[in-house]
Amino acid sequence: MDDLLNVCASHLQAKLQFGRLKRLLTTFADGLERARTRRLLGQMNEHQLSDLGISHADRLNEMDKPFWR
């Protein structure tokens, strides 16, 4: 019976660690995507920004944010 409990506890612990790793990797990937889109935003000219309804001030505000926000 103790062996069964040890297996269940080990499986649960591994599942929790996998969940944490998955969240960490997802958070990191989201940050990279934000950095990429902000870099693209920085390359747009005034006409392109106007087409998207984004002001120059909005662009600067967005580009000043760190990748994790």
mmCIF file of the N, C-alpha and C atoms, coordinates in Angstrom:
data_MODEL
# 
_entry.id   MODEL 
# 
loop_
_atom_site.group_PDB 
_atom_site.id 
_atom_site.type_symbol 
_atom_site.label_atom_id 
_atom_site.label_alt_id 
_atom_site.label_comp_id 
_atom_site.label_asym_id 
_atom_site.label_entity_id 
_atom_site.label_seq_id 
_atom_site.pdbx_PDB_ins_code 
_atom_site.Cartn_x 
_atom_site.Cartn_y 
_atom_site.Cartn_z 
_atom_site.occupancy 
_atom_site.B_iso_or_equiv 
_atom_site.pdbx_formal_charge 
_atom_site.auth_seq_id 
_atom_site.auth_comp_id 
_atom_site.auth_asym_id 
_atom_site.auth_atom_id 
_atom_site.pdbx_PDB_model_num 
ATOM 1   N N  . MET A 1 1  ? 0.828  -1.198 0.000   1.00 0.00 ? 1  MET A N  1 
ATOM 2   C CA . MET A 1 1  ? 0.000  0.000  0.000   1.00 0.00 ? 1  MET A CA 1 
ATOM 3   C C  . MET A 1 1  ? 0.865  1.251  0.000   1.00 0.00 ? 1  MET A C  1 
ATOM 4   N N  . ASP A 1 2  ? 1.967  1.244  0.769   1.00 0.00 ? 2  ASP A N  1 
ATOM 5   C CA . ASP A 1 2  ? 2.847  2.413  0.807   1.00 0.00 ? 2  ASP A CA 1 
ATOM 6   C C  . ASP A 1 2  ? 3.468  2.698  -0.552  1.00 0.00 ? 2  ASP A C  1 
ATOM 7   N N  . ASP A 1 3  ? 3.777  1.633  -1.290  1.00 0.00 ? 3  ASP A N  1 
ATOM 8   C CA . ASP A 1 3  ? 4.351  1.823  -2.625  1.00 0.00 ? 3  ASP A CA 1 
ATOM 9   C C  . ASP A 1 3  ? 3.369  2.547  -3.542  1.00 0.00 ? 3  ASP A C  1 
ATOM 10  N N  . LEU A 1 4  ? 2.103  2.210  -3.437  1.00 0.00 ? 4  LEU A N  1 
ATOM 11  C CA . LEU A 1 4  ? 1.072  2.855  -4.240  1.00 0.00 ? 4  LEU A CA 1 
ATOM 12  C C  . LEU A 1 4  ? 0.977  4.340  -3.897  1.00 0.00 ? 4  LEU A C  1 
ATOM 13  N N  . LEU A 1 5  ? 1.034  4.672  -2.623  1.00 0.00 ? 5  LEU A N  1 
ATOM 14  C CA . LEU A 1 5  ? 0.993  6.074  -2.210  1.00 0.00 ? 5  LEU A CA 1 
ATOM 15  C C  . LEU A 1 5  ? 2.217  6.829  -2.695  1.00 0.00 ? 5  LEU A C  1 
ATOM 16  N N  . ASN A 1 6  ? 3.379  6.184  -2.647  1.00 0.00 ? 6  ASN A N  1 
ATOM 17  C CA . ASN A 1 6  ? 4.607  6.829  -3.124  1.00 0.00 ? 6  ASN A CA 1 
ATOM 18  C C  . ASN A 1 6  ? 4.536  7.109  -4.618  1.00 0.00 ? 6  ASN A C  1 
ATOM 19  N N  . VAL A 1 7  ? 3.993  6.177  -5.376  1.00 0.00 ? 7  VAL A N  1 
ATOM 20  C CA . VAL A 1 7  ? 3.854  6.356  -6.826  1.00 0.00 ? 7  VAL A CA 1 
ATOM 21  C C  . VAL A 1 7  ? 2.891  7.499  -7.115  1.00 0.00 ? 7  VAL A C  1 
ATOM 22  N N  . CYS A 1 8  ? 1.766  7.529  -6.419  1.00 0.00 ? 8  CYS A N  1 
ATOM 23  C CA . CYS A 1 8  ? 0.778  8.595  -6.626  1.00 0.00 ? 8  CYS A CA 1 
ATOM 24  C C  . CYS A 1 8  ? 1.360  9.959  -6.253  1.00 0.00 ? 8  CYS A C  1 
ATOM 25  N N  . ALA A 1 9  ? 2.093  10.015 -5.136  1.00 0.00 ? 9  ALA A N  1 
ATOM 26  C CA . ALA A 1 9  ? 2.693  11.277 -4.701  1.00 0.00 ? 9  ALA A CA 1 
ATOM 27  C C  . ALA A 1 9  ? 3.759  11.727 -5.695  1.00 0.00 ? 9  ALA A C  1 
ATOM 28  N N  . SER A 1 10 ? 4.563  10.791 -6.196  1.00 0.00 ? 10 SER A N  1 
ATOM 29  C CA . SER A 1 10 ? 5.602  11.132 -7.174  1.00 0.00 ? 10 SER A CA 1 
ATOM 30  C C  . SER A 1 10 ? 4.981  11.647 -8.466  1.00 0.00 ? 10 SER A C  1 
ATOM 31  N N  . HIS A 1 11 ? 3.906  10.987 -8.890  1.00 0.00 ? 11 HIS A N  1 
ATOM 32  C CA . HIS A 1 11 ? 3.218  11.399 -10.116 1.00 0.00 ? 11 HIS A CA 1 
ATOM 33  C C  . HIS A 1 11 ? 2.628  12.797 -9.960  1.00 0.00 ? 11 HIS A C  1 
ATOM 34  N N  . LEU A 1 12 ? 2.027  13.051 -8.823  1.00 0.00 ? 12 LEU A N  1 
ATOM 35  C CA . LEU A 1 12 ? 1.433  14.361 -8.558  1.00 0.00 ? 12 LEU A CA 1 
ATOM 36  C C  . LEU A 1 12 ? 2.505  15.449 -8.524  1.00 0.00 ? 12 LEU A C  1 
ATOM 37  N N  . GLN A 1 13 ? 3.625  15.149 -7.888  1.00 0.00 ? 13 GLN A N  1 
ATOM 38  C CA . GLN A 1 13 ? 4.720  16.120 -7.809  1.00 0.00 ? 13 GLN A CA 1 
ATOM 39  C C  . GLN A 1 13 ? 5.281  16.410 -9.196  1.00 0.00 ? 13 GLN A C  1 
ATOM 40  N N  . ALA A 1 14 ? 5.456  15.377 -10.011 1.00 0.00 ? 14 ALA A N  1 
ATOM 41  C CA . ALA A 1 14 ? 5.956  15.569 -11.375 1.00 0.00 ? 14 ALA A CA 1 
ATOM 42  C C  . ALA A 1 14 ? 4.968  16.398 -12.190 1.00 0.00 ? 14 ALA A C  1 
ATOM 43  N N  . LYS A 1 15 ? 3.681  16.150 -11.992 1.00 0.00 ? 15 LYS A N  1 
ATOM 44  C CA . LYS A 1 15 ? 2.652  16.896 -12.717 1.00 0.00 ? 15 LYS A CA 1 
ATOM 45  C C  . LYS A 1 15 ? 2.672  18.376 -12.326 1.00 0.00 ? 15 LYS A C  1 
ATOM 46  N N  . LEU A 1 16 ? 2.862  18.658 -11.034 1.00 0.00 ? 16 LEU A N  1 
ATOM 47  C CA . LEU A 1 16 ? 2.943  20.042 -10.571 1.00 0.00 ? 16 LEU A CA 1 
ATOM 48  C C  . LEU A 1 16 ? 4.176  20.744 -11.140 1.00 0.00 ? 16 LEU A C  1 
ATOM 49  N N  . GLN A 1 17 ? 5.306  20.039 -11.169 1.00 0.00 ? 17 GLN A N  1 
ATOM 50  C CA . GLN A 1 17 ? 6.529  20.630 -11.712 1.00 0.00 ? 17 GLN A CA 1 
ATOM 51  C C  . GLN A 1 17 ? 6.377  20.905 -13.200 1.00 0.00 ? 17 GLN A C  1 
ATOM 52  N N  . PHE A 1 18 ? 5.729  19.992 -13.922 1.00 0.00 ? 18 PHE A N  1 
ATOM 53  C CA . PHE A 1 18 ? 5.494  20.203 -15.343 1.00 0.00 ? 18 PHE A CA 1 
ATOM 54  C C  . PHE A 1 18 ? 4.598  21.423 -15.560 1.00 0.00 ? 18 PHE A C  1 
ATOM 55  N N  . GLY A 1 19 ? 3.578  21.572 -14.716 1.00 0.00 ? 19 GLY A N  1 
ATOM 56  C CA . GLY A 1 19 ? 2.679  22.724 -14.825 1.00 0.00 ? 19 GLY A CA 1 
ATOM 57  C C  . GLY A 1 19 ? 3.417  24.035 -14.609 1.00 0.00 ? 19 GLY A C  1 
ATOM 58  N N  . ARG A 1 20 ? 4.312  24.041 -13.630 1.00 0.00 ? 20 ARG A N  1 
ATOM 59  C CA . ARG A 1 20 ? 5.108  25.253 -13.374 1.00 0.00 ? 20 ARG A CA 1 
ATOM 60  C C  . ARG A 1 20 ? 6.019  25.565 -14.550 1.00 0.00 ? 20 ARG A C  1 
ATOM 61  N N  . LEU A 1 21 ? 6.653  24.534 -15.087 1.00 0.00 ? 21 LEU A N  1 
ATOM 62  C CA . LEU A 1 21 ? 7.541  24.731 -16.235 1.00 0.00 ? 21 LEU A CA 1 
ATOM 63  C C  . LEU A 1 21 ? 6.758  25.239 -17.434 1.00 0.00 ? 21 LEU A C  1 
ATOM 64  N N  . LYS A 1 22 ? 5.593  24.670 -17.647 1.00 0.00 ? 22 LYS A N  1 
ATOM 65  C CA . LYS A 1 22 ? 4.750  25.100 -18.768 1.00 0.00 ? 22 LYS A CA 1 
ATOM 66  C C  . LYS A 1 22 ? 4.355  26.573 -18.623 1.00 0.00 ? 22 LYS A C  1 
ATOM 67  N N  . ARG A 1 23 ? 3.954  26.976 -17.404 1.00 0.00 ? 23 ARG A N  1 
ATOM 68  C CA . ARG A 1 23 ? 3.598  28.383 -17.165 1.00 0.00 ? 23 ARG A CA 1 
ATOM 69  C C  . ARG A 1 23 ? 4.795  29.301 -17.398 1.00 0.00 ? 23 ARG A C  1 
ATOM 70  N N  . LEU A 1 24 ? 5.961  28.882 -16.945 1.00 0.00 ? 24 LEU A N  1 
ATOM 71  C CA . LEU A 1 24 ? 7.165  29.685 -17.121 1.00 0.00 ? 24 LEU A CA 1 
ATOM 72  C C  . LEU A 1 24 ? 7.484  29.864 -18.601 1.00 0.00 ? 24 LEU A C  1 
ATOM 73  N N  . LEU A 1 25 ? 7.442  28.774 -19.353 1.00 0.00 ? 25 LEU A N  1 
ATOM 74  C CA . LEU A 1 25 ? 7.734  28.858 -20.779 1.00 0.00 ? 25 LEU A CA 1 
ATOM 75  C C  . LEU A 1 25 ? 6.685  29.675 -21.528 1.00 0.00 ? 25 LEU A C  1 
ATOM 76  N N  . THR A 1 26 ? 5.432  29.539 -21.147 1.00 0.00 ? 26 THR A N  1 
ATOM 77  C CA . THR A 1 26 ? 4.363  30.326 -21.774 1.00 0.00 ? 26 THR A CA 1 
ATOM 78  C C  . THR A 1 26 ? 4.556  31.814 -21.489 1.00 0.00 ? 26 THR A C  1 
ATOM 79  N N  . THR A 1 27 ? 4.895  32.132 -20.261 1.00 0.00 ? 27 THR A N  1 
ATOM 80  C CA . THR A 1 27 ? 5.129  33.530 -19.883 1.00 0.00 ? 27 THR A CA 1 
ATOM 81  C C  . THR A 1 27 ? 6.308  34.096 -20.661 1.00 0.00 ? 27 THR A C  1 
ATOM 82  N N  . PHE A 1 28 ? 7.366  33.326 -20.789 1.00 0.00 ? 28 PHE A N  1 
ATOM 83  C CA . PHE A 1 28 ? 8.537  33.764 -21.543 1.00 0.00 ? 28 PHE A CA 1 
ATOM 84  C C  . PHE A 1 28 ? 8.202  33.968 -23.020 1.00 0.00 ? 28 PHE A C  1 
ATOM 85  N N  . ALA A 1 29 ? 7.457  33.035 -23.604 1.00 0.00 ? 29 ALA A N  1 
ATOM 86  C CA . ALA A 1 29 ? 7.058  33.151 -25.014 1.00 0.00 ? 29 ALA A CA 1 
ATOM 87  C C  . ALA A 1 29 ? 6.165  34.377 -25.225 1.00 0.00 ? 29 ALA A C  1 
ATOM 88  N N  . ASP A 1 30 ? 5.262  34.641 -24.294 1.00 0.00 ? 30 ASP A N  1 
ATOM 89  C CA . ASP A 1 30 ? 4.409  35.827 -24.394 1.00 0.00 ? 30 ASP A CA 1 
ATOM 90  C C  . ASP A 1 30 ? 5.247  37.105 -24.357 1.00 0.00 ? 30 ASP A C  1 
ATOM 91  N N  . GLY A 1 31 ? 6.255  37.124 -23.494 1.00 0.00 ? 31 GLY A N  1 
ATOM 92  C CA . GLY A 1 31 ? 7.140  38.288 -23.411 1.00 0.00 ? 31 GLY A CA 1 
ATOM 93  C C  . GLY A 1 31 ? 7.908  38.507 -24.698 1.00 0.00 ? 31 GLY A C  1 
ATOM 94  N N  . LEU A 1 32 ? 8.390  37.428 -25.295 1.00 0.00 ? 32 LEU A N  1 
ATOM 95  C CA . LEU A 1 32 ? 9.098  37.543 -26.573 1.00 0.00 ? 32 LEU A CA 1 
ATOM 96  C C  . LEU A 1 32 ? 8.176  38.065 -27.669 1.00 0.00 ? 32 LEU A C  1 
ATOM 97  N N  . GLU A 1 33 ? 6.933  37.609 -27.660 1.00 0.00 ? 33 GLU A N  1 
ATOM 98  C CA . GLU A 1 33 ? 5.964  38.086 -28.661 1.00 0.00 ? 33 GLU A CA 1 
ATOM 99  C C  . GLU A 1 33 ? 5.674  39.571 -28.475 1.00 0.00 ? 33 GLU A C  1 
ATOM 100 N N  . ARG A 1 34 ? 5.525  40.016 -27.230 1.00 0.00 ? 34 ARG A N  1 
ATOM 101 C CA . ARG A 1 34 ? 5.316  41.452 -26.975 1.00 0.00 ? 34 ARG A CA 1 
ATOM 102 C C  . ARG A 1 34 ? 6.520  42.263 -27.454 1.00 0.00 ? 34 ARG A C  1 
ATOM 103 N N  . ALA A 1 35 ? 7.715  41.774 -27.185 1.00 0.00 ? 35 ALA A N  1 
ATOM 104 C CA . ALA A 1 35 ? 8.929  42.481 -27.628 1.00 0.00 ? 35 ALA A CA 1 
ATOM 105 C C  . ALA A 1 35 ? 8.973  42.567 -29.150 1.00 0.00 ? 35 ALA A C  1 
ATOM 106 N N  . ARG A 1 36 ? 8.595  41.484 -29.822 1.00 0.00 ? 36 ARG A N  1 
ATOM 107 C CA . ARG A 1 36 ? 8.608  41.471 -31.290 1.00 0.00 ? 36 ARG A CA 1 
ATOM 108 C C  . ARG A 1 36 ? 7.602  42.466 -31.864 1.00 0.00 ? 36 ARG A C  1 
ATOM 109 N N  . THR A 1 37 ? 6.389  42.470 -31.320 1.00 0.00 ? 37 THR A N  1 
ATOM 110 C CA . THR A 1 37 ? 5.373  43.378 -31.858 1.00 0.00 ? 37 THR A CA 1 
ATOM 111 C C  . THR A 1 37 ? 5.721  44.836 -31.548 1.00 0.00 ? 37 THR A C  1 
ATOM 112 N N  . ARG A 1 38 ? 6.331  45.086 -30.410 1.00 0.00 ? 38 ARG A N  1 
ATOM 113 C CA . ARG A 1 38 ? 6.751  46.463 -30.105 1.00 0.00 ? 38 ARG A CA 1 
ATOM 114 C C  . ARG A 1 38 ? 7.875  46.911 -31.019 1.00 0.00 ? 38 ARG A C  1 
ATOM 115 N N  . ARG A 1 39 ? 8.753  45.986 -31.357 1.00 0.00 ? 39 ARG A N  1 
ATOM 116 C CA . ARG A 1 39 ? 9.828  46.323 -32.293 1.00 0.00 ? 39 ARG A CA 1 
ATOM 117 C C  . ARG A 1 39 ? 9.237  46.672 -33.662 1.00 0.00 ? 39 ARG A C  1 
ATOM 118 N N  . LEU A 1 40 ? 8.239  45.907 -34.091 1.00 0.00 ? 40 LEU A N  1 
ATOM 119 C CA . LEU A 1 40 ? 7.565  46.207 -35.362 1.00 0.00 ? 40 LEU A CA 1 
ATOM 120 C C  . LEU A 1 40 ? 6.835  47.551 -35.297 1.00 0.00 ? 40 LEU A C  1 
ATOM 121 N N  . LEU A 1 41 ? 6.217  47.829 -34.181 1.00 0.00 ? 41 LEU A N  1 
ATOM 122 C CA . LEU A 1 41 ? 5.534  49.104 -33.983 1.00 0.00 ? 41 LEU A CA 1 
ATOM 123 C C  . LEU A 1 41 ? 6.526  50.259 -34.124 1.00 0.00 ? 41 LEU A C  1 
ATOM 124 N N  . GLY A 1 42 ? 7.719  50.076 -33.608 1.00 0.00 ? 42 GLY A N  1 
ATOM 125 C CA . GLY A 1 42 ? 8.747  51.110 -33.698 1.00 0.00 ? 42 GLY A CA 1 
ATOM 126 C C  . GLY A 1 42 ? 9.231  51.359 -35.120 1.00 0.00 ? 42 GLY A C  1 
ATOM 127 N N  . GLN A 1 43 ? 9.024  50.397 -36.008 1.00 0.00 ? 43 GLN A N  1 
ATOM 128 C CA . GLN A 1 43 ? 9.469  50.540 -37.397 1.00 0.00 ? 43 GLN A CA 1 
ATOM 129 C C  . GLN A 1 43 ? 8.410  51.164 -38.302 1.00 0.00 ? 43 GLN A C  1 
ATOM 130 N N  . MET A 1 44 ? 7.207  51.358 -37.778 1.00 0.00 ? 44 MET A N  1 
ATOM 131 C CA . MET A 1 44 ? 6.128  51.904 -38.601 1.00 0.00 ? 44 MET A CA 1 
ATOM 132 C C  . MET A 1 44 ? 6.272  53.413 -38.775 1.00 0.00 ? 44 MET A C  1 
ATOM 133 N N  . ASN A 1 45 ? 5.869  53.881 -39.956 1.00 0.00 ? 45 ASN A N  1 
ATOM 134 C CA . ASN A 1 45 ? 5.885  55.326 -40.205 1.00 0.00 ? 45 ASN A CA 1 
ATOM 135 C C  . ASN A 1 45 ? 4.556  55.941 -39.763 1.00 0.00 ? 45 ASN A C  1 
ATOM 136 N N  . GLU A 1 46 ? 4.467  57.245 -39.847 1.00 0.00 ? 46 GLU A N  1 
ATOM 137 C CA . GLU A 1 46 ? 3.276  57.964 -39.371 1.00 0.00 ? 46 GLU A CA 1 
ATOM 138 C C  . GLU A 1 46 ? 2.007  57.535 -40.114 1.00 0.00 ? 46 GLU A C  1 
ATOM 139 N N  . HIS A 1 47 ? 2.130  57.273 -41.411 1.00 0.00 ? 47 HIS A N  1 
ATOM 140 C CA . HIS A 1 47 ? 0.961  56.855 -42.201 1.00 0.00 ? 47 HIS A CA 1 
ATOM 141 C C  . HIS A 1 47 ? 0.444  55.494 -41.712 1.00 0.00 ? 47 HIS A C  1 
ATOM 142 N N  . GLN A 1 48 ? 1.350  54.557 -41.482 1.00 0.00 ? 48 GLN A N  1 
ATOM 143 C CA . GLN A 1 48 ? 0.953  53.234 -41.001 1.00 0.00 ? 48 GLN A CA 1 
ATOM 144 C C  . GLN A 1 48 ? 0.319  53.328 -39.604 1.00 0.00 ? 48 GLN A C  1 
ATOM 145 N N  . LEU A 1 49 ? 0.908  54.156 -38.750 1.00 0.00 ? 49 LEU A N  1 
ATOM 146 C CA . LEU A 1 49 ? 0.339  54.354 -37.416 1.00 0.00 ? 49 LEU A CA 1 
ATOM 147 C C  . LEU A 1 49 ? -1.065 54.949 -37.502 1.00 0.00 ? 49 LEU A C  1 
ATOM 148 N N  . SER A 1 50 ? -1.231 55.906 -38.395 1.00 0.00 ? 50 SER A N  1 
ATOM 149 C CA . SER A 1 50 ? -2.527 56.548 -38.584 1.00 0.00 ? 50 SER A CA 1 
ATOM 150 C C  . SER A 1 50 ? -3.570 55.531 -39.060 1.00 0.00 ? 50 SER A C  1 
ATOM 151 N N  . ASP A 1 51 ? -3.175 54.650 -39.972 1.00 0.00 ? 51 ASP A N  1 
ATOM 152 C CA . ASP A 1 51 ? -4.087 53.608 -40.451 1.00 0.00 ? 51 ASP A CA 1 
ATOM 153 C C  . ASP A 1 51 ? -4.570 52.716 -39.309 1.00 0.00 ? 51 ASP A C  1 
ATOM 154 N N  . LEU A 1 52 ? -3.716 52.504 -38.317 1.00 0.00 ? 52 LEU A N  1 
ATOM 155 C CA . LEU A 1 52 ? -4.070 51.660 -37.175 1.00 0.00 ? 52 LEU A CA 1 
ATOM 156 C C  . LEU A 1 52 ? -4.730 52.436 -36.044 1.00 0.00 ? 52 LEU A C  1 
ATOM 157 N N  . GLY A 1 53 ? -4.784 53.757 -36.185 1.00 0.00 ? 53 GLY A N  1 
ATOM 158 C CA . GLY A 1 53 ? -5.372 54.591 -35.149 1.00 0.00 ? 53 GLY A CA 1 
ATOM 159 C C  . GLY A 1 53 ? -4.477 54.746 -33.927 1.00 0.00 ? 53 GLY A C  1 
ATOM 160 N N  . ILE A 1 54 ? -3.168 54.701 -34.160 1.00 0.00 ? 54 ILE A N  1 
ATOM 161 C CA . ILE A 1 54 ? -2.198 54.822 -33.068 1.00 0.00 ? 54 ILE A CA 1 
ATOM 162 C C  . ILE A 1 54 ? -1.449 56.137 -33.228 1.00 0.00 ? 54 ILE A C  1 
ATOM 163 N N  . SER A 1 55 ? -1.418 56.920 -32.171 1.00 0.00 ? 55 SER A N  1 
ATOM 164 C CA . SER A 1 55 ? -0.691 58.191 -32.227 1.00 0.00 ? 55 SER A CA 1 
ATOM 165 C C  . SER A 1 55 ? 0.788  57.947 -31.953 1.00 0.00 ? 55 SER A C  1 
ATOM 166 N N  . HIS A 1 56 ? 1.576  58.958 -32.275 1.00 0.00 ? 56 HIS A N  1 
ATOM 167 C CA . HIS A 1 56 ? 3.019  58.877 -32.017 1.00 0.00 ? 56 HIS A CA 1 
ATOM 168 C C  . HIS A 1 56 ? 3.271  58.710 -30.515 1.00 0.00 ? 56 HIS A C  1 
ATOM 169 N N  . ALA A 1 57 ? 2.504  59.420 -29.699 1.00 0.00 ? 57 ALA A N  1 
ATOM 170 C CA . ALA A 1 57 ? 2.654  59.317 -28.241 1.00 0.00 ? 57 ALA A CA 1 
ATOM 171 C C  . ALA A 1 57 ? 2.293  57.917 -27.749 1.00 0.00 ? 57 ALA A C  1 
ATOM 172 N N  . ASP A 1 58 ? 1.232  57.333 -28.323 1.00 0.00 ? 58 ASP A N  1 
ATOM 173 C CA . ASP A 1 58 ? 0.847  55.965 -27.952 1.00 0.00 ? 58 ASP A CA 1 
ATOM 174 C C  . ASP A 1 58 ? 1.964  54.984 -28.287 1.00 0.00 ? 58 ASP A C  1 
ATOM 175 N N  . ARG A 1 59 ? 2.573  55.177 -29.442 1.00 0.00 ? 59 ARG A N  1 
ATOM 176 C CA . ARG A 1 59 ? 3.675  54.297 -29.855 1.00 0.00 ? 59 ARG A CA 1 
ATOM 177 C C  . ARG A 1 59 ? 4.835  54.415 -28.882 1.00 0.00 ? 59 ARG A C  1 
ATOM 178 N N  . LEU A 1 60 ? 5.207  55.638 -28.541 1.00 0.00 ? 60 LEU A N  1 
ATOM 179 C CA . LEU A 1 60 ? 6.320  55.823 -27.607 1.00 0.00 ? 60 LEU A CA 1 
ATOM 180 C C  . LEU A 1 60 ? 6.009  55.225 -26.246 1.00 0.00 ? 60 LEU A C  1 
ATOM 181 N N  . ASN A 1 61 ? 4.778  55.413 -25.794 1.00 0.00 ? 61 ASN A N  1 
ATOM 182 C CA . ASN A 1 61 ? 4.357  54.855 -24.512 1.00 0.00 ? 61 ASN A CA 1 
ATOM 183 C C  . ASN A 1 61 ? 4.464  53.327 -24.517 1.00 0.00 ? 61 ASN A C  1 
ATOM 184 N N  . GLU A 1 62 ? 4.023  52.712 -25.590 1.00 0.00 ? 62 GLU A N  1 
ATOM 185 C CA . GLU A 1 62 ? 4.061  51.247 -25.695 1.00 0.00 ? 62 GLU A CA 1 
ATOM 186 C C  . GLU A 1 62 ? 5.495  50.740 -25.796 1.00 0.00 ? 62 GLU A C  1 
ATOM 187 N N  . MET A 1 63 ? 6.320  51.459 -26.515 1.00 0.00 ? 63 MET A N  1 
ATOM 188 C CA . MET A 1 63 ? 7.704  51.015 -26.705 1.00 0.00 ? 63 MET A CA 1 
ATOM 189 C C  . MET A 1 63 ? 8.545  51.176 -25.441 1.00 0.00 ? 63 MET A C  1 
ATOM 190 N N  . ASP A 1 64 ? 8.131  52.031 -24.529 1.00 0.00 ? 64 ASP A N  1 
ATOM 191 C CA . ASP A 1 64 ? 8.865  52.224 -23.281 1.00 0.00 ? 64 ASP A CA 1 
ATOM 192 C C  . ASP A 1 64 ? 8.627  51.110 -22.267 1.00 0.00 ? 64 ASP A C  1 
ATOM 193 N N  . LYS A 1 65 ? 7.619  50.284 -22.506 1.00 0.00 ? 65 LYS A N  1 
ATOM 194 C CA . LYS A 1 65 ? 7.290  49.207 -21.568 1.00 0.00 ? 65 LYS A CA 1 
ATOM 195 C C  . LYS A 1 65 ? 8.318  48.073 -21.675 1.00 0.00 ? 65 LYS A C  1 
ATOM 196 N N  . PRO A 1 66 ? 8.644  47.450 -20.556 1.00 0.00 ? 66 PRO A N  1 
ATOM 197 C CA . PRO A 1 66 ? 9.527  46.268 -20.629 1.00 0.00 ? 66 PRO A CA 1 
ATOM 198 C C  . PRO A 1 66 ? 8.769  45.086 -21.248 1.00 0.00 ? 66 PRO A C  1 
ATOM 199 N N  . PHE A 1 67 ? 9.497  44.120 -21.749 1.00 0.00 ? 67 PHE A N  1 
ATOM 200 C CA . PHE A 1 67 ? 8.870  43.005 -22.454 1.00 0.00 ? 67 PHE A CA 1 
ATOM 201 C C  . PHE A 1 67 ? 7.937  42.180 -21.577 1.00 0.00 ? 67 PHE A C  1 
ATOM 202 N N  . TRP A 1 68 ? 8.130  42.206 -20.275 1.00 0.00 ? 68 TRP A N  1 
ATOM 203 C CA . TRP A 1 68 ? 7.291  41.368 -19.406 1.00 0.00 ? 68 TRP A CA 1 
ATOM 204 C C  . TRP A 1 68 ? 5.963  42.016 -19.059 1.00 0.00 ? 68 TRP A C  1 
ATOM 205 N N  . ARG A 1 69 ? 5.735  43.269 -19.498 1.00 0.00 ? 69 ARG A N  1 
ATOM 206 C CA . ARG A 1 69 ? 4.440  43.906 -19.228 1.00 0.00 ? 69 ARG A CA 1 
ATOM 207 C C  . ARG A 1 69 ? 3.638  44.056 -20.487 1.00 0.00 ? 69 ARG A C  1 
# 
